[in-house]
Amino acid sequence: MDPYYFLDTLESTYEDVDLSELCACSPNGDWEIISDDDTIIYKNKSYESVNYDNNEKKIYFKNNNEVKLVLELLIREV
């Protein structure tokens, strides 16, 4: 299962590009998706990279190494 499965609207602008091909996962739980040509789409906006920091539980969406959007995972016991 891809680590970004819960981001329902995360997709590539190109039909022949599968985001899983662009995704690199680290043993510590961090992952990143990097594209050279803005092929990562989230909620109708293009990004060059999406990075998840497992220590901070945050997902960073970036263009030109500048953070454009941050999502924070809230984990709570129910």
N, C-alpha and C positions, 0 to 999 in steps of 0.2 A: 504494500500500500504506500502511495506517495505521502510524504510527510505533510503536504499542504492540502490534503483531501478535504478538509473542512472549509477551505476558502472556495465556496461554490462558484464564484464568478471569475476565478483566476484561469486565464487561458492564453493561448498564443494567437497572434494575428494571422499566422500562416497555418493552413490546414495540414501541411506536410511536416510541421514541427510539433513534436510532442514535448511538453514541458519536462517530462521525466528525463528526457535526453539532456536537458540543460541543468538538471538538478544534481548538486553534489552534497552528500551528507557526511558529517563528521561523527566519530564515535561518541562524542560528548552530547550529541543530540542537536547540535547546530546544523543548519542546512542553508543552501543558497541556490538561487536560480539566477544565472547571468546570461544576458543576451547582448550582442553587439549592436543590434539594430532595432531597439524598442519593440520587441515582439511579445512582451509580457503585458497582458491587459488585466486590470482589476477594476471593476466597477466603471467600465468605459474609459479608463485612463491608461496611457502607455507608460511603461517603466523599463529601464535597462536592467535592473536587478531587484531581487527580493531576497532579503536575508533574515533568517530567524536566529535569534540569540537565546539559547536554552537557559542560560543563567538568569537573564533578565525577563524571559518569557515575553519577548517583544519581536514583532515582525517589522522590518524596515523596507520600505519601497523607495528606490533611489533612481535618480537620473543624474548623470555626470558626477557621481559620488556624492550628490547632495540629497539628503533625506527629504522626501516629499510627503510621506505619509508614514505614520507609526500606528500599529495595532498592538494592543497589550492583551495578553491572555490572562483572564482572571480564573484562578482555580480555587474552588471552595468545596468544602465538605458539606454534603447535604444529608 
